[in-house]
Structures are given as structure tokens and as C-alpha cells.
Amino acid sequence: MSRIRARLDVVGVALVALTLTASPLAAADPAPSATPSAAPSAAPPVTVEEARLDRAVPQEILRRSGFDAVAPEFTRALAGARSYGQAERAVVRHGSGLWNRAVDRAQGRGPAAGDLSRDDDRPLYWARLGMTRELRQWQPEFGLPDAARARLLDRLERGSRGQDSMNLPAGKGIKRMVMTGFDPFTLDRDIRISNPSGATALALDGTWIRTADGPARIETAVFPVRWTDFAAGTVERTLRGQLPKADLFTTVSQGRVGRIDIERFNGAWRGGFGDNENISRTELVPVGDPASQPQWTGTTLPYKAITAASTGRFPVYDNTTVTEIPAGGTTPVVRPDGPTPGSTARAGGGGDYLSNEIAYRATLLRDRLGLNIPGGHVHTPVLQFGAGNTTEITDPEFVRNRLDIIAQVRSIIAVATESSA
């Protein structure tokens, strides 16, 4: 998710506030006991993301992965719903079913159902959009007020991203790891894009790593590349219940070409780059209790051990560069060795986009919960197609690069686990 210097971050992903963001959606999802009585609303238009579905590349990705049947199956389930309760059950079943299907495909369980490599994260992204588009435009006979539709969309988003199914095991003698990834992004630049962080989340969800200190379990989730969802608290809502049970966490996104970075500092600033809805935000990162909001948060990952270890073919760096407005100043300055006292954030090591923001929110949540656990952000290399490929949705080098990134992130987590024992 790379933009040079202050606009470094393009997330190569992440709904509703709890601890850090005050929001009317912060309470647990209400479940109406009867059909909503309000008059049905007109179906809202499709979103910018959903509108991209009709282009040739998304349709090819869905067809060549076998995920082209996901949205039609969901449509039939909705058509059979005769009440809000039945609709909610269909949404929950098909949302979690999509996540489980994508995880199973990535981890080699069941038939591949297509010729796309199993490590591909894009079928999950485009299939989800097919489902949300159908739900957004669905007009049931029993009536569906705006608030009820929003609840169903929220359940579908969370279930199909693994956000509500993290299952860190209890018991002694094991380590518990939380890892997050992102959707594909910058799709108007190249709609073929895959995000290696999302692919890594699918490949590692529910898996075990054998370390010198015993087994470690990894639980993952994927986040959207949308400013609005982050402001609504999707990160805090997902991680608030998991971090107190975890021994380590890492947010992951796509970063710079040819390298991996352990981002030392995260800044409280949104730099304005357009998201997947083509919305721009330039402002202080919106969180709850802004009076106590710091300008900077920091990693507690064992970055020295990670950068010293041999984890894969991509070089790994301890990135300490930030952009700040020094105390008493007005002009942003790039600092190679981290922020100076009293400065105002303009970009963390991971830039000023949503990968910086998820790192900022997760580490701020860690600090506000008073947790003493390793946690921070890992930027993967940009996932590149093979030389000369400007039209095909995949190629051998593209697959090799993604598989190598997945394997190296897994190794980094293993090193971090052993070094934090």
C-alpha cells in the first residue's frame, strides 16, 4: 500500500464503533423479534465498489474461481425469506459461508472449482460485492426500513470478512496470534489488483505455527478500504474482544515495491487519498475521547529480531521515517528517526492512508486497554504481475510473488512469537 513519503500508504484492508469511536451503531446488533412495521424504503443505488462488478475482469475472476455462483445462491435465499428474522438467518449463513469457503480454498480444502490459484484473495472480494449489491437492492414483500437493511448489510460484511468468527483458543502452553489484512484497492488504476495482505489472512486463518516455545494459533480478519467504515469503528469493534486474549497481533497491508517494512511509528492523520468508494478524507483520525488522543503510537513488535532473521526473499526493514509538523512550526518535515516531542503527525512510517490508520487504531486500542503485548504493522511488498502482463488476470510470476509474500509473513509472525516469549 505504498505512496512515497507522506502519501506512502495504499493498503494493499477494516461498520461499527466500540471503545475508540463513539457511534450510534456501537451497541450490539439489535435483532427485531417481529417484521419491522415501518414502510419499505426505496432501494438505494449501488455503491461505487459494487458498480465495478459489471466489468469484464471481476466477472472473469468469479468465473475462473467458481465463485460466480455465490451471489445467485444468496439471491435465491433472500427470495425465500418471509420475515426479517428469516432474512437475517440467510445473511448470517451466507456471509460466514463465503468467508469459510474462501479460507478453505486458500488452504487447499475441497475442490478448487476453477483454474485460478488457490492463494487468490480476489474471488472473496468480488463475490462479497455481488452479495451486498443484491441485499442493497432487495425489496421484500414484508418491507425493509433503512435501519433494518443497514443491520443486514453490517452482518453480511462482518461475517464475510471473518470479523465476527475469530476463535482464539483457551488453555496453557499455546500462543494466540491476531492478524488482519485488507481488500484489493486502487481498482480504477488496475482492476486486476490483488492484495497480498488479504491473501495472507485467508491462508493463515485458524492455522497453527510450531515454534521453539510451542504451538501458536493464528486468527485473522479482512478489512475494507473505506474511510467511512474506519470512522464508524470497525477496527475497534473487531479487535476489542480479541486483543485481551492475544499474545501478539499484527496488522498487515501492501506497502512498497520489493521490500517488507516493520513500521515503527503510526500517525493520527488522514492524508486524503481516495478509497475504494473514491471518497477522500484529510483530517485527524477520528476516534473516541479525542481529548486524550495521541499524535503518535508505536510498535511493540520485536523489530530487531524480525529484521535480523532470515524470513524469505524480500528484505525486511525497521522503518522509522515519519512526517511531522514540529512543535511551534507550521510546515511538515520528514524525520528519518521518528517524531520529535510535541510534534503534530502528518504521516506515520506507513504513510497517511488506511494501513497507517489501522496500525494507529490497533496500537491505540492496545494502549487504552492497558495491554502489554507485542503489536504493530507489517507492510508487504507490492504484488506485481510478470513483466509485460498488462491485460491477463494472473500469471506465474504473479502467483509466485503472492505465495512468497504469504510464506514470509507467516515466518515473520513465527519469529515475533518466539522473540516475544
N, C-alpha and C positions, 0 to 999 in steps of 0.2 A: 504494500500500500504506500507507494513511495512518491513523494514530491520533494524536490530539493529544498533543503534548509527549512524555512518556516512553513512551506506548504508541502512538506515531505510526504505526508501520510495519505495514502489511498488504500483503504482497507482491503486489502486483498481479500463476525461480521459482526443489539444487540441486546404500547404495552404499558407496564403499569407500575407506579412508584410505591416503594415501601419506606425504607429507612432514610435515604438521602434526598428524595424528591417528594415534595408534598403534592398530591394529586387526588382528585375525587375518585379515581379508579384504584386507589391504593388498597381498599378493602378487598377481601376475598370475593371471588365472583359470586354474585347472588344467583340463585337458581330458582326461578319462579315456580311455584307449585301448581300453577294453572296457566292456561293460554293467556298471554298478555291481552288486555282489553282495549288498549289504545288503537286508534285507527292505523291501518298499514301505511307505511311511508312509501314514497316513490323510490324505485331502485336507484341508488346512487350511480354515477358514471364509474367506469373502470378507472383504476389508477394508472399513472404513467408506467409503472412496472408491468402491470397486467396487460397494458396495450402492446407491449413489445412481444407478447406471446404469439401474435399472429404472423410474425416474421419467419422466414424460412429456417434460420438456424435453430431457434428454440424448438420448432416442430421436428427438425431432424434429430436433435438431441433426445427429445422424448421418444421418438420412434425407434431410434437405434439403441435405446436402453430398456425398452419395454414399459416405460413409464407413461406412454401416451394413453394408456387405459385408466390411469389414476383419476383424472378429472371426470371422465364419463361415469365411472363407477360411483364416485361421490355424488354426481348429479342424480343418478338413479336413487341413491339412498335418501337424498333430500326430497325427491319427488314422493317417496313413500312415507314421509313424516306427516302426521296428522295433528301434531301439537308441538309447542316449544320444547317440551321435555324429550319427545322423540327426536326432534332436530338436534338437540344438544347431544344426545347419546350418539347420533350419527357423526356429528362433528368430532367428538372426542375419539370415537373408534377409528375414523378415517384419518384424523390428524396424527394420532400416535402410530397408526398403522403405516403411514407414509414414512415417518422417522425410522421405525423399526425395519421397514423394507429397505430403506437407503443404507442403514447400518449393516444389515445382513448382506446386501450386495457388496458393499465395500470390504467386508470381512470374509467373503467367499462362501457364505451360506446360501444354499438354494441355487437355482439356475440363474445365469447372468441375464437371460432374456434380452439379448441384443449383442451387437459387436463392439460397443463402447467398453473400454477397460473398466474394471470394477471400481477402481480408485476414483472415478469421476464424480465430483460433487454436483455437477450441473443438473442432472436429472431431478434431484431433490428440489433445487431452486425453482425450476420451471414447472414442475408438477404442482408444487405448493401454490404458485401463482394461478395455475389453472383452477385450483380448488377455491382460492379466495375470490377469484373473479366470479365463479359460479355462485358462491354464497352471497357476494355483494349484490348480485342482480336478482337473486331468487325472490319470488313473490308468492309465498304460500297462501292458501285459502284462509288459514286461521289468522292471518295478519301478523306482521312483524315490525314493531316500532323500531326506531333508530337505535335506542339504547339496547334492545334485545339483540338486534343484528350485530351491534358492536361487541356484545358479550360473546356471541358465537364466533365472530372473527378473531377475538382475542384467544379463545380456547383453541381454535384451529392453528393460529400462529404458534402458540406456546407448545402445543402437542407435537406439531410437525417440525419443531426445532430442538426437541429434546429438553426444553427448558423446565418442564414440569415432571420429568421422569428420571432425574439424577437420583442414583441409589447408592450412596456411599455406604459400604458395609460396616457394621459394628464389629467389635471384638479387638483383642490384643494381638500384637505381633504382625500387624499389617499396616501399610501406609495408604492414605487416601488422597488422591490427586484430583483436582478440578482443572479442566482445560476448556477454553472457549475458542471458537472460530467465527468466521464471517461468511456472508453470501458473496457471490460474484458482484462486481461493481464496475463503474465506468463503461457500461454496456453500450452507450451511444458512441463510444470511441471504437469498441470492437465487441460485438455482441457474442462472440465466441468465448469470451473470457471465462476461466475457471479460477476459483480461489483456493490455493493450497491449504489455507488455514481451515476452511470448511471441509476439504477433503481429509485433512488430518483428524478433525473432530469425528468424522464418520468412521475412519479407520481405527481409532483408539477407544471409542465409547464402549465402556463395560469390559475393557481388556485388562490383563494383568501384566505387570513387568516384574521380572525376577531380579532383585538387586542383592548386593552383598549383605544388606540388612534385612532381607526377607521380601515377601511379595508386596507389590504396590498395585492398587486398583485405580483405574482412571475412569472418571465420568466426565462427559462432555456435553456441550450445547452449542448451537449456532445462533448468531445474532444478525438482525437486518442492518443494512447500510442506509439508515434513515435517521436524520436528526430528531424528528418528532418522537420516535419510539424511545430514544435515549432520554429525551427531556421528560417523558412520561414514566421513566424509572424502570425500564425493562431489565437493565443490568442488576440493579439493586434487588428487584423483586426475585430474580432468578438466583442470585448468589447469596442473599441474606441468610437463607436457611442452610446453605452448603458450607460456607467458609468456616463457621464454628466447628464443623465436623471434619474439616480437611487438614491434612498435614502440609499441603503445598498447593498453590494454584498458579496458573499462568494463562493470561490472555494472549492470543496469537492472531496475527494478521499478516497480510502480504506487505512487504516493505521495499527494499532496494534491490537493484539488479545484482545477482551474483554473490550475495552475502547474507548472513544472518546477524541480527543485532539484538543484544540484550539491552533494552532501553533503561538507562539508569534513572532518568527524571521524567515526570509527567506533568504537563502544564494545564492550568484551568482556563483554557482559551480555545474557542472555536474559530477557525480561520476562514470559513465561508465557502469552501469548495463544495460544489453541488453533489447531492447524494443520489441515491437510486430513483428518487422521485423528482430529481432536478430542482430540489429545494436547497437554498443556501442559507447558512446561519453564521453571522460574525458577532460573537458575544462571549461573555463569561459563561463557562459551563454551568448550566442551571442545575443546582442541587438543593436539597432541603437544608434548612438552617444556614443560609448564606453568610450570616454574621460570623460564623466560625469556619468558613470555607478557606482553606489554604490556597495559595497561588501554585504551590508545587507539592507533589507527593513523590515518593521514591520507591525503587525496587528493593525487596529484601531477598530476591533470588541470589544464590551463591554465584555471582557473575564471574568471580576469579576462577573458580573451579570449572565452570562451564566453558569459558573461553580457553582454558588450558587443556581441556580434554579433546581427544580425537573422536568427534561425533559423526563425521561424514565429510563429503567432498566440498561443501561450502564453508569458507572461512567464517568464524564467529567472532564478533567484536563486542567489547564493552563500550557502548555509545554514551558519552557524557555531554554531548553538544546540546545546547538549548538556545532559544531566542528569548530575550527578556527586555523589558524597559527598566533600566537601573533605577534604584531608589532616587527620587528627586529629578529624574530625567523624563523625556518625552519621546525619545527616538529608540526604536528597537535595536538591540545589539546582539550579535551572535556570540555566545560564550562556549568555548570548546570544553571547559571543565565544570559545567553545571552552573546553576543560578547563584547570584550573589545575594547577600542579605537584603531583605526588604524590596526585592525586585518584583515586577509585575510580569506574569507569564504571557508570552506570545507564541511559543511553540515548545513542546517537550522534545526529548530526543526522538520520539516517534512522530513529530510534526504537530499539526493543529487540526487533524481530521478525526474520524471516529475511532481509529485504533489508539491514538493518544487518549481519546476520551474514555474508551472502555478501560484502559490501563489506569487512568486517573480515578475513575469511579470505583473500580475494584479495589485499588490500594487505599482510597479514602474510606471505603466501607470497612476494609481490614482495620484501619486505624481507629475509626469511630466505634467499632465493636471491641476494641481493645485486644485484638488478636496478635499473638507473637508467632506468626508463621511465615515461611518464605512465600513471596508472591511478587509478580511483576509481569512485564510484557516481553514477548519474543516476536521480532519481525522476521518473517521468512524471506527468501529471495523472491523476486518477481517470477511468476511462472511463464516461461517463454515457449512459443512454438518453435519448430525446427526452422532452419534458415530457408527462406523463400516461400514458406507457407503463409499465404495471406487470405486464403479462402476456405481451406478444409477445417473441420471442427476438431480434428485430432491428428496426431502423427506420432511416430515412435519416440522422437526426442521430447515432445510434449509430455507423453506418458512417463518416460524415464525421469524427467525433471520432477514431476509431481511425486512419483514414488520415492525418489531420493529425498525430497523435502520431508515427506511424511516420516520416513525412517530416521532422518536426522532430528526432527522434533521429538520423536519418541526417545532417541538416545539422550537428548538434552534433558528431558524430564527424568530419565533414569539417573543421569549424573547429578541433577539437582536434588533428587531424592536421597541418594547416597551421601552427598556432601552436606545435607541438612540434618543428618541423623544425630 
